[in-house]
């Protein structure tokens, strides 16, 4: 079934979501690699093929080795591949994305707050919220990944 193209059906909504995306990718002090890493992990949790494709490519362009990229879903088992701040961001991203299960626990908040300034933690949470919103649009409207099957 063909689903609506949310960009064209609601240009005002697309512009609003785009404004938030623009802020979290250009208006914060968070490193680009960290932002794309969080975008990828949130998208993996939510199962958004379109966003997984995009942010995997973004991380490769940022210089992330393929060996590291493929282990993002299991970063807990390969912590040496990620900086302390990246591990804290991944943990907080998982906590906030699964908020209906975790309720953003005090322990998780304290761990994130230990790795980020108050402003950066708010911005990181905006990064997480932005990608969760985009994932719901991507999955809900079946946005296609750029990846193509081999000929």
N, C-alpha and C positions, 0 to 999 in steps of 0.2 A: 504494500500500500504506500503510495506517495504521500508524504507528510508535508505540511506547510513549510515554506521558507521563512523562518521567523524574522530574518533581516528585512525582507521586502514587505511582509505583512504588517510589521510593527516597527517602522523606521525610528519612531521616537523611543521605543523601548530599546532597540538596538543601539541607538545613540547613548542612552543612559547607561546601559551595561558597558558600552565601549568607553565611556568616560571613566568609569571605575577601573576598567582594565588598564586604561592609559595611566591613571594615577599609580596603580600598584606596580606597573612596569617601568615608569619613568620618574615618578614623583617621590619615591622613598629613598632612604639611604641603604636599603637592602641590596646586596650584590645580585647581579642578574642571574648568576648560576644558582644561587639559593632560591630565587623566585621561581625559576623554571623547574628546579628540583621539586619544590613544593607543588607547583602546578602538575607535574608528572605524577607524583605520589597520590595526590587527591584524585586525579583522573583515573589512576589504576584502581583505587578503592571503589570509585563510582562506575567503573567499566565503560568509560567514554573513549571509544576507539579513535575518534577524530582528534580529541585532545591528547591522548597518549601519543599518537603519531606526531602531532605538531611539537609537543614539548620534548619528546625524545630527540627529534631533529634539532631543536633549539639547544639542547644540552650537548649534542655532538658538535654543533657550531661553536659552542662556548669552550670546547676542548675537552669535554668529559670523555675519558676512554670508554670504549664499548664494554670492556670488562667490568667497569663500574656501573655503567648504565643498566646492564642486564640484571644487576643485583639490587637495584633500587627497591623492588618489592620485598626483599629479604635483608634490608639494610641492618637489621638487628643482628644478623648472623655474620655480617662483614663490616663491623663498625670502623675498622682501620681505613676503609676506603672513603670515609666521610669525616669532615672536620667536626669538632665539638659543636659548633654552632649549627652546622647542617643536621647533625643528629638531633639536636634540640628542636630544630624546625620541623623535621620529619615526624618526631614524636608528637609535637603540638598539632601538626596537620592531621595526623591520624586521630588524635583526641577530639579535635573540633569537627572533623568530617563525620565522625561516628558519635556525635553529640547525643543522639537519642539513646545510645548505649552507655556512654561514659559520663555524661552530664558535666563534661569539662572539669574534672576533679581538681580539688585544691592542690593535690600533690603534682599533678601534671602542670598546672598553672605555675606553681613554685619552680618547677624544673625549667620551664620556658622562661620565666622571669629572671632566672639566674644566668641565662645565656644572652638575653636581649635587654636593651634599655626599654623603659616603659613605652616610648614612642615607637621603637622598632617592633615591639611585641604587638602593639595595636596595628601597625602596618602589616606585620606578618599575618595577623588574624584577618585583616582585610584581603590579603592575597588568598588565603584559604577560602574565605567567603566568596570572593569573586570566582574562583575556579569551581567551587561547588555550584554556584548559579549557572556558570557556563556549561558545566557538565550536564545539568538538568535540561538545558536547552539542546545541547548536542545529542544526548540520548533520546530525549523526548521527541525531537524532530528528525532523528536518524541522520545526523550529519555524517557524511562519508569521510574516511581517512584518505590521505593522498596516496597511501601505499597501494600498489597494484599487484595483482597475481602475476607470477612469471608466465611468459608466453609459452 
